[in-house]
Amino acid sequence: MTFNASRANVLTAAAEFYGDGLAGVEPFPRWAAPAAKATGNGVLYLTYLTPSQSYTATGLSIVTGGAAGATPTLCRMGVYTIDAAGAGALVAAIANDTTLFATASTKYARAFDAGGGLPTSYAYRAGQRYAHGVLILSAAAFPTFKGVDLATQSGLFALAPRLFGQLTGQTDLPASFVAASLAASTQDAAIWIGAI
């Protein structure tokens, strides 16, 4: 088979359509994220991904659904590396920003912060398992986020590798977690959180 520029363009377009437009550093294609996932207080919502290419990111983005948040005291997103046992280690994060998620149906993008000794840019490695997470603390309304509705696919939740999970009782992004501490069955959608 002869490989030429026109075929390369077709393959590139196909990769972008199927969600590889950010060098594979989004958990699933954006067009497949019509659901609005509700969130709760002190719950770290994790969506897992394995990049197909290496990529250096400087932040994370997320899109609110039909409901906005109100008067939060903490809004953060982070990147975790996932080891063979399913344990996570925080490798990059955005600083607390309580202006986030105040408007429905809006994309929010924030740069990584150097607080806690974390980097302001992070080099994703192709083939490494990661999780993107979002955490909110509030005594008022919580936003919804765009994602994939998996409510009718509960039989797939137990299959490895994990697609999503949640860690309750958090007051800030944890530096690490173990797989046994995560719950999956109560989360009926995977939230789209992409690298920028």
Secondary structure, 3 states (H helix, E strand, C coil): CCCCHHHHHHHHHHHHHHHHCCCCCCCCCHHHCCEEEECCCCCEEEEEECCCCCEEECEEEEEECCCCCCCEEEEEEEEEEECCCCCEEEEEECCCCCCCCCCCCCEEEEECCCHHHCCCCEEECCCCCEEEEEEEEECCCCCEEEEEECCCCHHHCCCCCCCEEEECCCCCCCCEECHHHCECCCCCEEECEEEC
